[in-house]
């Protein structure tokens, strides 16, 4: 299981990105979401805090939408 975080600051398009520990693009302003077997669980957890959530296209590819 991996540790996941969500960016506390939205991107210009409004997304709060979910990142896995070790991601090169991990933001410094982040909220810990917990440990999950896949990014899907982390995205669901992030949606409890933010309405617009997306997976990082680098470390959470399976949860990234265009």
C-alpha positions in Angstrom: 0.0 0.0 0.0 1.2 3.5 -0.8 0.8 6.8 1.0 -1.1 9.5 -0.8 -1.4 13.2 -0.5 -3.6 15.9 -2.1 -2.5 19.3 -3.1 -4.2 21.9 -0.9 -4.0 24.5 -3.6 -6.0 24.0 -6.8 -4.3 24.0 -10.2 -5.4 26.7 -12.6 -8.2 24.4 -13.9 -9.6 23.9 -10.4 -8.2 20.4 -9.8 -6.7 19.3 -6.5 -4.2 16.7 -7.6 -3.6 13.4 -5.7 0.0 12.3 -5.5 1.8 9.1 -4.3 4.8 9.4 -2.0 7.9 9.6 -4.1 6.3 11.6 -6.9 8.6 14.2 -8.5 5.7 16.6 -8.7 4.6 16.3 -5.0 3.5 19.7 -3.9 4.9 21.3 -0.7 1.4 22.4 0.3 -0.4 19.1 0.8 -2.8 17.2 3.0 -2.1 13.6 3.9 -4.9 11.2 2.8 -3.6 7.9 4.1 -2.5 4.5 2.8 -4.4 2.9 -0.1 -3.8 -0.1 -2.3 -4.7 2.1 -5.4 -5.1 5.7 -6.3 -8.9 5.2 -6.5 -9.2 5.0 -2.7 -7.1 8.1 -2.3 -9.2 10.1 -4.8 -12.4 9.1 -3.0 -10.8 10.3 0.3 -9.7 13.6 -1.3 -13.2 14.2 -2.5 -14.3 14.4 1.1 -12.3 17.6 1.3 -12.4 19.0 -2.3 -15.1 18.9 -4.9 -12.8 18.8 -7.9 -10.1 16.1 -7.6 -7.8 14.5 -10.2 -5.0 12.0 -10.0 -1.5 13.1 -10.9 -0.7 12.1 -14.5 2.7 11.0 -13.4 2.2 9.0 -10.2 -1.5 8.3 -10.2 -2.1 7.6 -14.0 -5.0 5.3 -13.4 -6.9 8.1 -11.7 -6.0 10.9 -14.0 -8.7 12.3 -16.3 -8.3 14.9 -19.0 
